[in-house]
Amino acid sequence: MKNYEIAEKFIERMKTQLPKEEWTDFFNVYNALPHKGIRVNTLKCSAEEFERISPFSLEKIEWEENGFYVEEEKVGGHPYHFAGLFYSQEPSAMSVAPMLEVKRGERVLDLCSAPGGKGTQLASAMQGEGIILLNEPILSRAKILSQNVERMGIKNAVVVSELPQTLSSRFIEYFDKILVDAPCSGEGMFRKNAEEALSQWSEENIALCSERQKQILIEALKMLKKGGRLAYSTCTFSREEDEEQLSWLLENYPELTLIREEKIYPHLKKGEGHYAFVVEKKSGDGIDSAQKVKRNLTRQGESAYRDFEKSFFKGKFACNLHEANGILYELPIGMFEFKGLNVLRAGVRLGEIINGRFEPSHSLAMCVKKNECKNVLDLAVGDARVEKFLRGESIDGELSKGWCLVCVDGYPIGLGKSVNGIIKNHIPKALRKQSR
């Protein structure tokens, strides 16, 4: 083993679960390094385009058309990562979202979303149309989720931090598609995150996880509309958390039909392991209890934003403005009422009104395209100014006076303000690249 030992009870369990001829191959997995992957963010860049410009060696992942295996140990420091061109994601974890087959314009819920791999994958498939609600009950993890949503430039996402039962009381039969990536015993994390996963593993924890998963599924089904589909997934191998959850669900909810079931073992596929099934709800009451948001917008707020919009954009950018406490948002079309929910992000945070003027936010920069903007400094990878800007420093650049978009190879990395040949940096301090 690689500096750790697997519990004997886990070994015994897997021997009862796998054919004897597969035992050696399965346990030999833990003598090898884990597989690493990235998924191209098609809201900003096609997989074909990324293959052309990629700084990494890439190998296609069979179950995700935009996913690739990579050998590089750390990919998060590259400027393309800051630009949101890709998400670093365990390869087998990419198998679940495609199974749900989300479509543009749908209402989608990712109930246990942090840190955002599967949720941002679903959002890419939606291409900015419809509403995707990304929930994470643990606030600290929800903040990381919100940052990833921002980096990926997702315009139609709402990020909240609530318990499932709170959401189910608000969104009765509201969603077309729901993903429950359930908290689990994490047996598929033994190679990737060995110390934490192994220290928490026990048969008692498997039983606790199994019961918690059932409770989450109960609440999720309340929110699924007639004809809607629910995907359930774990990164573990235990039957109690995988196949037995499906059996329990079908026995207790006759309105559900199994659409698909998949299990990835690390000795058979190049990934750490995952389980998922998709069910469809054949009947329901058609309630859809969620109310539409009551939009709020002051004349001063709209005027200040439109003045900025004319100077910064080549055309109209925002059409569904909403104002709250001096902050302006571009909400998804058909947005639900979100008062009373712990909302971390709703659509695009455009910016705020300060002393009667509109000051744009980093969120706006991360969801625009270079060709939409007038005042753009486009730097090439390798230009020393890219690293300086990502660290929060001012850089040289001859542009018109005022707000500008700074890009790397045509992809936005943040806002600046041009004054006399200097671009003053407006990347938030918490998002700046740390110096080595």
Number of C-alpha atoms within 10 A of each C-alpha: 12 10 7 13 12 15 12 9 11 15 13 10 14 17 16 10 13 12 9 10 8 12 16 11 12 16 17 12 17 20 12 11 10 19 18 22 26 21 24 26 24 20 22 23 14 14 19 11 11 20 16 9 10 12 13 14 11 17 13 13 20 15 16 20 13 21 26 26 22 19 14 12 7 10 19 12 11 13 22 22 16 23 23 25 24 26 24 19 19 23 27 27 25 26 24 27 24 15 19 21 13 20 17 14 17 15 21 28 27 25 27 25 26 25 18 24 20 23 27 27 23 23 31 21 18 23 17 19 19 20 26 29 21 28 30 25 17 14 16 11 16 26 19 15 26 25 18 20 30 23 23 28 29 25 28 24 29 25 25 27 24 19 16 20 14 12 19 18 13 19 20 21 22 23 26 22 24 27 26 20 24 21 17 24 26 23 23 25 20 22 21 16 13 19 14 12 16 19 11 12 18 14 13 10 13 21 15 14 19 22 14 15 21 17 13 18 19 15 19 25 20 19 27 28 26 20 15 23 26 29 23 22 25 26 25 25 24 22 15 17 27 24 18 13 19 20 11 12 19 15 11 9 12 11 15 22 15 15 14 13 18 15 20 21 20 21 18 12 13 17 23 25 25 26 26 24 22 22 22 21 20 14 13 14 9 12 13 15 13 16 13 12 14 11 13 10 16 13 8 14 22 17 14 18 23 16 12 16 18 14 15 20 17 13 12 11 15 14 10 15 19 23 21 13 7 17 19 26 22 21 27 22 15 14 21 17 14 17 9 6 13 14 16 16 23 21 25 28 22 24 20 22 19 12 7 13 15 24 17 21 20 21 25 19 28 26 22 18 15 20 12 14 19 17 23 23 21 18 18 13 16 10 10 11 18 20 19 16 24 21 17 20 16 18 18 15 19 13 18 15 14 15 23 25 25 26 23 21 15 16 25 27 25 25 27 25 19 24 16 12 13 16 26 21 21 21 22 12 11 8 14 17 18 11 8 3
